[in-house]
Amino acid sequence: MSTQEEKKMTDEELNIASEAAVENEVENTEEQQPEEPLSEVDQLKLQLAEAETKNAELQDKYLRQAAEFDNYRKRTIKEKADLIKSAAERLMVAELPVVDDMDRALENMEKGADAEACIEGFKLIVQKFKNILTQQGLEKIETDGQDFDTDYHEAIALIPAPTEELKGKILDCVQQGYKLGDKVIRHAKVAVGQ
């Protein structure tokens, strides 16, 4: 290659580079010009796209919360069932010694043990059983001389009161009532003075 040919190539390269620079300048000036305002249709399309994006986000959030709530509900149901099962198990375990005592008492009665000893044994068993129930939260509803209260008592009979002070009071208890904590599980069936 001769020097003339080299110079020719260099000139051509310079021309190409200058044309590229001019095109670059034209693009930069086009970019710097302010954007044309969007038409009303384009604005509405843009708003619709934003609304669809927001709707998709909200729907995803809703589905996640619904799934979380469903999981919470299932977990709560399972915990409640486990709690009931364990409470029943604790009560049964606590009552087993009473069952053992009753079995021993029956064996002694079959052997012909003394009647007074059997009665005394059963009194002890009943007391032990009541203590277990009390420890589990069972309370006897008091009725002797109490005012009649429909929250705790069920009137099955009205009896003429022997004195004026006994009107509206409980004179006799036919069936004992019980509470478990603050909840009445069986109302006391009583006779009330009138």
C-alpha positions in Angstrom: 0.0 0.0 0.0 1.2 3.4 -0.9 1.1 6.5 1.2 -1.6 7.9 -1.1 -3.8 5.0 -0.5 -3.3 5.3 3.2 -4.2 9.0 3.1 -7.3 8.2 1.1 -8.4 5.7 3.7 -7.7 8.1 6.5 -9.8 10.7 4.8 -12.6 8.2 4.4 -12.4 7.3 8.0 -12.5 11.0 8.9 -15.6 11.5 6.8 -17.4 8.5 8.4 -16.5 9.8 11.9 -17.7 13.3 11.2 -21.0 11.9 9.7 -21.5 9.9 12.9 -20.9 13.0 15.0 -23.4 14.9 13.1 -26.0 12.2 13.4 -25.3 12.1 17.2 -25.8 15.8 17.4 -29.1 15.6 15.6 -30.4 12.8 17.9 -29.3 14.8 21.0 -31.1 17.9 19.9 -34.3 15.8 19.2 -34.1 14.3 22.7 -33.7 17.7 24.3 -36.8 19.1 22.6 -39.8 19.1 25.0 -42.1 16.1 24.6 -45.3 16.7 22.8 -48.3 16.6 25.2 -50.0 13.2 25.2 -53.4 13.0 23.5 -56.4 12.3 25.6 -56.5 8.7 24.4 -52.9 8.2 25.4 -53.6 9.7 28.8 -56.5 7.4 29.3 -54.4 4.4 28.2 -51.7 5.4 30.7 -54.3 5.8 33.5 -55.8 2.4 32.6 -52.4 0.8 32.7 -51.7 2.3 36.2 -55.2 1.2 37.4 -54.6 -2.3 36.2 -51.2 -2.5 37.9 -52.7 -1.2 41.2 -55.7 -3.6 40.8 -53.2 -6.5 40.3 -51.3 -5.5 43.4 -54.5 -5.2 45.5 -55.7 -8.5 44.3 -52.4 -10.2 45.2 -52.6 -8.5 48.6 -56.2 -9.7 49.1 -55.3 -13.3 48.1 -52.4 -13.4 50.5 -54.5 -12.1 53.4 -57.2 -14.5 52.6 -54.7 -17.4 52.7 -53.2 -16.1 55.9 -56.7 -15.9 57.5 -57.5 -19.4 56.3 -54.3 -20.7 57.8 -55.0 -18.9 61.1 -58.5 -20.3 61.2 -57.3 -23.9 60.6 -54.5 -23.5 63.2 -57.0 -22.1 65.8 -59.4 -25.0 65.2 -56.6 -27.5 65.6 -55.4 -25.8 68.8 -58.9 -25.8 70.2 -59.4 -29.5 69.5 -56.0 -30.3 71.1 -57.0 -28.2 74.1 -60.3 -30.0 74.6 -58.6 -33.4 74.1 -55.9 -32.6 76.7 -58.5 -31.2 79.2 -60.5 -34.4 78.9 -57.4 -36.4 79.3 -56.3 -34.5 82.4 -59.8 -35.1 84.0 -59.7 -38.8 83.2 -56.2 -39.2 84.7 -57.3 -37.4 87.8 -60.4 -39.7 88.2 -58.5 -42.9 87.8 -57.6 -43.2 91.6 -61.3 -42.9 92.4 -62.1 -45.8 90.0 -59.3 -47.8 91.7 -60.8 -47.1 95.1 -64.3 -48.1 94.0 -62.9 -51.4 92.6 -61.2 -52.1 96.0 -64.4 -51.2 97.9 -66.5 -53.6 95.7 -63.9 -56.4 96.3 -64.2 -55.9 100.1 -68.0 -55.9 99.9 -68.0 -59.2 98.0 -65.8 -60.7 100.7 -68.4 -59.8 103.3 -66.8 -56.8 105.0 -68.5 -54.9 107.8 -71.3 -52.7 106.5 -70.2 -49.7 108.6 -66.6 -50.0 107.2 -68.1 -50.1 103.6 -70.2 -47.0 104.3 -67.2 -45.2 105.7 -65.1 -46.3 102.7 -67.6 -45.0 100.2 -67.8 -41.7 102.1 -64.1 -41.3 101.6 -64.3 -42.2 97.9 -67.1 -39.7 97.4 -65.1 -37.0 99.2 -62.0 -37.8 97.1 -64.0 -37.6 93.9 -65.5 -34.2 94.9 -62.0 -32.9 95.7 -60.8 -33.9 92.2 -63.8 -32.1 90.6 -63.2 -29.0 92.8 -59.5 -29.0 91.6 -60.8 -29.1 88.0 -62.9 -25.9 88.7 -66.3 -27.4 89.5 -68.2 -25.5 92.2 -71.4 -26.4 93.9 -74.2 -23.7 93.7 -75.3 -22.8 97.2 -79.0 -23.1 97.8 -79.7 -23.3 101.5 -81.5 -20.1 102.6 -80.5 -18.3 99.4 -82.7 -15.9 97.5 -84.1 -17.5 94.3 -81.9 -16.4 91.3 -82.9 -17.6 87.8 -79.2 -17.4 86.7 -78.4 -20.3 89.1 -81.7 -21.9 90.2 -84.6 -23.6 88.4 -87.9 -23.5 90.4 -89.7 -26.8 90.1 -92.2 -26.1 92.9 -93.7 -23.3 94.9 -94.3 -24.0 98.6 -96.2 -21.8 101.0 -93.5 -20.1 103.1 -93.8 -20.8 106.9 -92.7 -17.2 107.7 -92.8 -13.9 105.9 -88.9 -13.8 105.7 -88.8 -17.0 103.7 -90.9 -15.7 100.8 -88.8 -15.8 97.6 -86.1 -17.9 99.3 -85.1 -21.4 98.5 -86.7 -23.9 101.0 -85.6 -27.2 99.5 -83.1 -28.4 96.9 -84.2 -31.4 94.8 -81.1 -31.6 92.6 -77.8 -29.8 93.2 -76.5 -27.3 90.6 -72.9 -26.8 89.6 -70.7 -24.1 87.9 -67.5 -24.7 86.0 -65.6 -21.5 86.6 -68.2 -18.8 86.0 -70.4 -20.9 83.7 -73.4 -22.7 85.1 -73.3 -26.2 83.7 -76.4 -27.4 85.6 -79.0 -25.2 87.4 -80.0 -26.2 90.9 -83.6 -27.6 90.9 -85.3 -26.0 94.0 -88.6 -25.4 95.8 -89.2 -21.7 96.5 -91.3 -20.2 99.2 -94.3 -18.1 98.2 
